[in-house]
Amino acid sequence: MDAIKTLTAIATAAMQPLAKAGGFKKKELTWRRRHGETLQVLNVQRSHGNTASEARCYVNVAIAFDALYRLENEPVPEAPREHECHFRERMEDLVAGAPSNWSVDASTDEAELTERLAADLARVAAFLDAVDGPAKLLRHQALDHGAQLFLRAQLRYVTGDRDGALADVRRGVKFFADRGLTLERQLRELHLTPLASRSTAPSK
């Protein structure tokens, strides 16, 4: 067997019904769609250590927001790559019980693996269905740790929560205090400089 080809075929077969029902378009091992004010990406990432006898892959989930491109004075791309999106997670971080990787070797039951992968893809698609803009991601994800705080700040800003946005930038700067971040620099990096006039107010 060629494990790499088998794994690719399994991923494609598992994604096929979801792509048809959900309006995803395939290019290589990446599926994209427009949903509301977002561009959504499902990407199957093959491991660099794959061989003809054993192969594994990971499923990446990503969302790009029209409002954040506008905030950053960037054109909205038609087909962003997964790593270019604003929100990025592995499927196991969004789907409880999903494995961290999917592997194939000579002992693999291909039909059973395809069925399991399709089931978890359907669950992550349900999450994506619920997120059609910044407010919905804020509703469904906490975004309360590390660099997620900076994304949450931008999402809050574009949805009108200026105080919440500033508070999140402050929390993010504090979290990364060992990197020498400053509030002024992060506001500039995040295209949130209008919040500088609020920065003398007490943090929440």
C-alpha positions as CSV (number, residue, x, y, z in Angstrom):
1,M,0.0,0.0,0.0
2,D,1.0,3.6,-0.3
3,A,-0.1,5.1,3.0
4,I,0.2,8.7,1.8
5,K,-2.1,8.1,-1.2
6,T,-4.5,6.2,1.0
7,L,-4.7,8.9,3.6
8,T,-5.3,11.5,1.0
9,A,-8.1,9.4,-0.5
10,I,-9.7,8.9,3.0
11,A,-9.6,12.7,3.8
12,T,-11.1,13.5,0.4
13,A,-13.8,11.0,0.8
14,A,-14.6,12.1,4.3
15,M,-14.9,15.7,3.3
16,Q,-16.9,15.2,0.1
17,P,-20.4,15.1,1.5
18,L,-19.7,18.0,3.8
19,A,-18.3,20.0,0.9
20,K,-21.3,19.4,-1.2
21,A,-23.8,20.3,1.5
22,G,-21.8,23.2,3.0
23,G,-20.7,24.9,-0.2
24,F,-16.9,24.3,0.3
25,K,-14.7,24.4,-2.8
26,K,-11.6,22.1,-2.9
27,K,-8.1,22.9,-4.0
28,E,-5.6,20.2,-3.2
29,L,-6.3,19.3,0.4
30,T,-7.9,22.6,1.4
31,W,-11.6,23.4,1.3
32,R,-12.9,27.0,1.4
33,R,-16.2,28.8,1.4
34,R,-17.7,32.2,2.0
35,H,-20.1,32.3,4.9
36,G,-21.7,35.6,5.8
37,E,-19.0,38.1,6.5
38,T,-16.3,35.4,6.8
39,L,-14.1,33.2,4.7
40,Q,-13.8,29.7,6.2
41,V,-11.0,27.2,5.6
42,L,-10.7,23.5,6.3
43,N,-7.2,22.2,5.6
44,V,-5.8,18.7,5.8
45,Q,-2.1,19.0,6.7
46,R,0.0,15.9,6.0
47,S,2.9,15.2,8.4
48,H,6.4,15.8,7.0
49,G,7.5,12.4,8.4
50,N,5.1,10.4,6.3
51,T,6.3,7.3,4.5
52,A,4.8,4.8,2.0
53,S,4.0,2.4,4.9
54,E,2.7,4.9,7.5
55,A,1.2,8.4,7.2
56,R,-0.7,10.8,9.4
57,C,-2.4,14.1,9.0
58,Y,-3.9,16.9,11.0
59,V,-7.1,19.0,10.3
60,N,-6.7,22.8,10.6
61,V,-9.8,25.0,10.9
62,A,-9.5,28.7,10.1
63,I,-11.7,31.8,9.7
64,A,-10.9,35.1,8.1
65,F,-13.2,38.2,8.8
66,D,-14.0,40.9,6.3
67,A,-14.3,43.4,9.1
68,L,-10.7,42.7,10.2
69,Y,-9.3,43.1,6.7
70,R,-11.1,46.5,6.5
71,L,-9.7,47.4,10.0
72,E,-6.2,46.6,8.7
73,N,-6.7,48.4,5.4
74,E,-6.2,45.2,3.5
75,P,-8.2,43.9,0.5
76,V,-10.4,40.9,1.3
77,P,-8.8,37.9,-0.4
78,E,-10.8,35.4,-2.4
79,A,-8.9,32.4,-1.2
80,P,-6.8,32.9,1.9
81,R,-4.5,30.2,3.0
82,E,-5.1,28.7,6.4
83,H,-2.1,30.4,8.0
84,E,-3.3,33.8,6.7
85,C,-6.6,33.7,8.5
86,H,-7.4,35.5,11.7
87,F,-8.7,32.6,13.7
88,R,-6.9,29.3,13.5
89,E,-7.3,26.1,15.5
90,R,-6.8,22.4,15.2
91,M,-10.0,20.4,14.9
92,E,-9.4,18.6,18.2
93,D,-9.5,22.0,19.9
94,L,-13.0,22.6,18.6
95,V,-14.5,19.1,18.6
96,A,-14.5,17.2,21.9
97,G,-13.0,13.7,21.6
98,A,-11.5,14.3,18.2
99,P,-7.9,12.8,17.9
100,S,-4.9,15.1,17.5
101,N,-4.0,13.3,14.3
102,W,-5.3,10.8,11.8
103,S,-3.0,8.0,10.8
104,V,-2.9,5.2,8.2
105,D,-0.8,2.0,8.1
106,A,-1.3,-1.5,6.8
107,S,-3.7,-2.4,9.6
108,T,-6.0,0.5,9.1
109,D,-9.7,-0.1,8.4
110,E,-10.1,2.5,5.7
111,A,-13.9,2.5,5.7
112,E,-14.1,2.9,9.5
113,L,-11.5,5.7,9.5
114,T,-13.3,7.5,6.7
115,E,-16.6,7.3,8.7
116,R,-14.9,8.6,11.9
117,L,-13.2,11.5,10.2
118,A,-16.4,12.4,8.3
119,A,-18.3,12.5,11.7
120,D,-15.8,14.8,13.3
121,L,-15.7,17.0,10.2
122,A,-19.5,17.3,10.4
123,R,-19.1,18.5,14.0
124,V,-16.6,21.1,13.1
125,A,-18.7,22.2,10.2
126,A,-21.6,22.8,12.7
127,F,-19.3,25.2,14.6
128,L,-18.4,27.0,11.3
129,D,-22.1,27.2,10.4
130,A,-22.7,29.2,13.6
131,V,-19.9,31.7,12.9
132,D,-20.9,34.1,10.1
133,G,-19.2,37.2,11.5
134,P,-17.1,38.7,14.4
135,A,-20.0,38.7,17.0
136,K,-20.7,35.1,16.5
137,L,-17.1,34.0,17.1
138,L,-17.1,36.1,20.3
139,R,-20.2,34.3,21.3
140,H,-18.8,30.8,20.7
141,Q,-15.2,31.1,21.7
142,A,-13.7,32.5,24.9
143,L,-10.4,33.7,23.2
144,D,-9.1,34.5,26.6
145,H,-5.5,33.2,26.5
146,G,-2.3,34.5,25.1
147,A,-2.4,35.9,21.5
148,Q,-6.1,35.1,21.4
149,L,-6.6,38.2,23.5
150,F,-5.4,40.4,20.7
151,L,-7.8,38.8,18.3
152,R,-10.6,39.2,20.8
153,A,-9.6,42.9,21.1
154,Q,-10.0,43.4,17.3
155,L,-13.3,41.5,17.2
156,R,-14.6,43.6,20.1
157,Y,-13.5,46.8,18.4
158,V,-15.2,46.1,15.1
159,T,-18.4,45.1,17.0
160,G,-18.4,48.4,18.9
161,D,-17.1,47.3,22.3
162,R,-14.2,49.8,22.5
163,D,-13.7,49.5,26.3
164,G,-13.6,45.7,26.0
165,A,-11.1,45.9,23.2
166,L,-8.8,48.1,25.2
167,A,-9.1,45.9,28.2
168,D,-8.1,42.9,26.1
169,V,-5.0,44.6,24.6
170,R,-4.0,45.5,28.2
171,R,-4.4,41.8,29.3
172,G,-2.4,40.6,26.3
173,V,0.4,43.1,26.9
174,K,0.5,41.9,30.5
175,F,0.5,38.2,29.5
176,F,3.5,38.8,27.2
177,A,5.3,41.2,29.6
178,D,8.5,39.2,29.3
179,R,8.6,40.1,25.6
180,G,8.8,43.8,26.2
181,L,5.4,44.6,24.6
182,T,3.9,48.0,25.3
183,L,0.3,49.1,25.1
184,E,1.2,51.8,22.6
185,R,3.0,49.5,20.2
186,Q,0.3,46.8,20.4
187,L,-2.5,49.3,19.7
188,R,-0.5,50.3,16.6
189,E,0.2,46.7,15.5
190,L,-3.5,45.8,15.9
191,H,-4.7,48.9,14.0
192,L,-6.5,50.0,17.2
193,T,-4.7,53.4,17.6
194,P,-8.1,55.2,18.2
195,L,-8.1,53.5,21.6
196,A,-5.0,55.4,22.6
197,S,-7.2,58.2,23.8
198,R,-8.9,55.8,26.2
199,S,-5.6,54.3,27.5
200,T,-5.3,56.7,30.4
201,A,-8.6,55.3,31.8
202,P,-8.4,52.7,34.6
203,S,-8.2,49.1,33.2
204,K,-11.1,46.8,33.8
